[in-house]
Amino acid sequence: MSDSEEDSQDKQLKIVVIGDGASGKTSLTTRFAQEAFGKQYKQTIGLDFFLKRISLPGNLNVTLQVWDIGGQTLGGKMLDKYIYGAHGVLLVYDITNYQSFENLEDWFSIVKAANEESDVQPVVSLVGNKIDLEHMRTVKADKHQRFCQENGIISQFVSAKTGDSVYLCFQRVAAEILGVKLNKAEIEQSQSARPAALREWR
């Protein structure tokens, strides 16, 4: 198989990351795309954009376009345009910040409204970030699960700081979009993958 044929097999998926400011969206996308964690908090103005290639079972290579949308844009004019046509949406909140969970209803309604006229409804995942701060949790896990069940969305917990389950978070959404099943071993491998392991895994 020639290189050009192999390249043509790459699927490209648009994944939009939304949620309140300071919920850890930029840390999550940076950890995933660049395997780094920035200690200083700086608010994303507008939009950050990353490309990252991942592998799914069956030698399926997928390029994810990850759109990190600034938290201050809830109600912003451009928000629905950013979300329109997304294959996947990560609704991110901070498990230590109850308000960031409360605001998910608003974020989710924007996602639904933005894709009303689209043929493709995105796969949505609820992502509870900062599980490294479990001792400071203010959002109970059962509230998280109830939100997922009521809205038919994927439930995930991550730590952008430690990298825990970050790769898996994006991998699961990509697999769900493409109808690919991840087996238990693959999920466990992704969950335990730290940045060094990720470099070998790609």
C-alpha positions as CSV (number, residue, x, y, z in Angstrom):
1,M,0.0,0.0,0.0
2,S,1.4,3.4,-1.0
3,D,1.7,6.3,1.5
4,S,-1.0,8.2,-0.3
5,E,-3.4,5.3,-0.1
6,E,-2.6,4.9,3.6
7,D,-3.2,8.6,4.2
8,S,-6.6,8.5,2.4
9,Q,-7.7,5.9,5.0
10,D,-7.3,8.5,7.8
11,K,-10.7,9.7,9.0
12,Q,-10.9,13.2,10.4
13,L,-13.3,14.0,13.2
14,K,-14.2,17.4,14.7
15,I,-14.3,17.2,18.5
16,V,-15.4,20.3,20.4
17,V,-14.5,20.9,24.0
18,I,-16.9,23.2,25.9
19,G,-17.8,24.1,29.5
20,D,-17.2,26.8,32.0
21,G,-14.0,28.8,32.2
22,A,-11.5,27.3,34.6
23,S,-13.1,23.8,34.3
24,G,-9.8,22.6,32.8
25,K,-10.7,22.5,29.1
26,T,-7.4,23.9,27.9
27,S,-5.5,21.7,30.3
28,L,-7.4,18.7,29.0
29,T,-6.8,19.5,25.3
30,T,-3.2,20.4,25.9
31,R,-2.5,17.2,27.9
32,F,-4.1,15.2,25.0
33,A,-2.6,17.0,22.1
34,Q,0.9,17.9,23.4
35,E,1.2,15.7,26.5
36,A,1.9,18.7,28.7
37,F,0.2,20.4,31.6
38,G,0.4,24.1,32.2
39,K,0.4,25.2,35.8
40,Q,-0.7,28.8,35.3
41,Y,-4.3,29.3,34.4
42,K,-4.9,31.6,31.5
43,Q,-8.3,32.0,29.9
44,T,-8.7,30.9,26.3
45,I,-10.0,33.8,24.3
46,G,-12.2,32.6,21.5
47,L,-10.8,29.3,20.2
48,D,-7.7,27.1,20.3
49,F,-7.3,24.3,17.8
50,F,-5.3,21.1,17.8
51,L,-4.8,18.2,15.5
52,K,-3.9,14.8,16.9
53,R,-3.7,11.4,15.2
54,I,-4.9,8.4,17.2
55,S,-5.3,4.7,16.4
56,L,-8.4,2.6,17.0
57,P,-8.8,-1.2,16.8
58,G,-8.6,-2.6,13.3
59,N,-5.6,-0.4,12.4
60,L,-8.0,2.6,12.0
61,N,-6.1,5.8,12.1
62,V,-8.1,8.8,13.0
63,T,-7.1,12.5,13.0
64,L,-9.0,14.5,15.6
65,Q,-9.5,18.2,15.1
66,V,-9.9,19.3,18.7
67,W,-11.6,22.7,19.2
68,D,-11.1,24.2,22.7
69,I,-13.7,26.9,23.0
70,G,-13.3,29.7,25.5
71,G,-15.5,29.3,28.6
72,Q,-16.5,33.0,28.6
73,T,-18.5,32.4,25.4
74,L,-21.7,30.9,26.9
75,G,-24.2,32.9,25.1
76,G,-21.5,34.2,22.7
77,K,-22.6,34.8,19.1
78,M,-20.0,32.5,17.5
79,L,-20.6,29.5,19.8
80,D,-23.2,27.7,17.7
81,K,-21.0,28.2,14.6
82,Y,-18.1,26.5,16.4
83,I,-20.2,23.6,17.5
84,Y,-22.1,23.1,14.2
85,G,-20.9,20.0,12.4
86,A,-19.0,18.6,15.3
87,H,-18.8,14.8,15.3
88,G,-18.2,14.8,19.1
89,V,-18.6,17.2,22.0
90,L,-16.9,17.0,25.4
91,L,-18.9,18.8,28.1
92,V,-16.3,19.5,30.7
93,Y,-16.8,20.5,34.3
94,D,-14.6,20.7,37.4
95,I,-15.7,18.1,40.1
96,T,-14.6,20.6,42.8
97,N,-16.8,23.4,41.4
98,Y,-20.5,22.8,41.7
99,Q,-21.4,25.9,39.6
100,S,-19.5,24.4,36.6
101,F,-21.7,21.3,36.8
102,E,-24.9,23.4,37.2
103,N,-24.1,25.3,34.0
104,L,-23.9,22.1,32.0
105,E,-27.6,22.3,31.2
106,D,-27.0,25.6,29.4
107,W,-24.0,24.2,27.5
108,F,-25.9,21.1,26.5
109,S,-28.9,23.1,25.2
110,I,-26.5,25.1,23.0
111,V,-25.1,21.9,21.6
112,K,-28.6,20.6,20.8
113,A,-29.7,23.9,19.2
114,A,-26.5,24.3,17.2
115,N,-27.0,20.9,15.5
116,E,-30.8,21.0,15.0
117,E,-30.4,21.6,11.3
118,S,-27.4,19.3,10.9
119,D,-27.8,15.8,9.5
120,V,-25.2,14.5,12.0
121,Q,-25.9,14.6,15.7
122,P,-22.7,14.7,17.7
123,V,-21.6,12.0,20.2
124,V,-21.6,13.8,23.5
125,S,-19.5,12.9,26.6
126,L,-19.8,14.4,30.1
127,V,-16.2,14.8,31.4
128,G,-15.7,15.3,35.1
129,N,-12.2,16.8,35.3
130,K,-9.7,17.2,38.3
131,I,-10.2,13.7,39.8
132,D,-6.8,14.2,41.3
133,L,-8.7,16.5,43.7
134,E,-11.2,13.8,44.8
135,H,-10.9,14.9,48.4
136,M,-12.3,18.4,47.3
137,R,-15.1,17.0,45.2
138,T,-18.4,18.9,45.4
139,V,-20.3,17.1,42.6
140,K,-21.3,13.7,43.7
141,A,-20.7,10.9,41.2
142,D,-24.3,9.8,41.2
143,K,-25.4,13.3,40.0
144,H,-22.9,13.0,37.2
145,Q,-24.2,9.6,36.2
146,R,-27.8,10.8,36.4
147,F,-27.1,13.6,34.0
148,C,-25.5,11.1,31.6
149,Q,-28.5,8.7,31.8
150,E,-31.1,11.4,31.4
151,N,-29.4,12.8,28.3
152,G,-28.1,9.6,26.8
153,I,-24.4,10.7,26.8
154,I,-21.1,9.0,27.7
155,S,-19.8,9.3,31.2
156,Q,-16.1,9.9,31.8
157,F,-13.7,11.2,34.6
158,V,-10.2,12.5,33.9
159,S,-7.4,14.4,35.5
160,A,-5.7,16.8,33.0
161,K,-3.1,17.4,35.7
162,T,-1.9,13.7,36.0
163,G,-3.0,12.6,32.5
164,D,-5.3,10.0,34.1
165,S,-7.8,8.7,31.4
166,V,-7.2,11.7,29.1
167,Y,-6.2,9.7,26.1
168,L,-9.0,7.2,26.8
169,C,-11.5,10.1,27.0
170,F,-10.9,11.2,23.4
171,Q,-10.4,7.6,22.2
172,R,-13.8,6.5,23.5
173,V,-15.6,9.4,21.8
174,A,-13.8,8.7,18.5
175,A,-14.7,5.0,18.8
176,E,-18.3,5.7,19.6
177,I,-18.6,8.1,16.5
178,L,-17.1,5.5,14.2
179,G,-19.0,2.5,15.7
180,V,-15.8,0.8,16.8
181,K,-15.8,-1.3,20.0
182,L,-13.0,-0.9,22.4
183,N,-12.3,-4.1,24.4
184,K,-11.5,-4.1,28.1
185,A,-7.7,-4.5,27.5
186,E,-7.5,-1.5,25.2
187,I,-9.4,0.6,27.7
188,E,-7.2,-0.4,30.5
189,Q,-4.1,0.2,28.4
190,S,-5.4,3.7,27.6
191,Q,-6.3,4.4,31.2
192,S,-2.9,3.6,32.5
193,A,-1.1,5.3,29.6
194,R,1.1,8.1,30.8
195,P,2.7,10.5,28.3
196,A,5.7,8.3,27.7
197,A,3.5,5.3,26.9
198,L,1.3,7.4,24.6
199,R,4.3,8.2,22.4
200,E,4.9,4.5,21.8
201,W,1.2,3.8,21.4
202,R,0.4,6.1,18.6
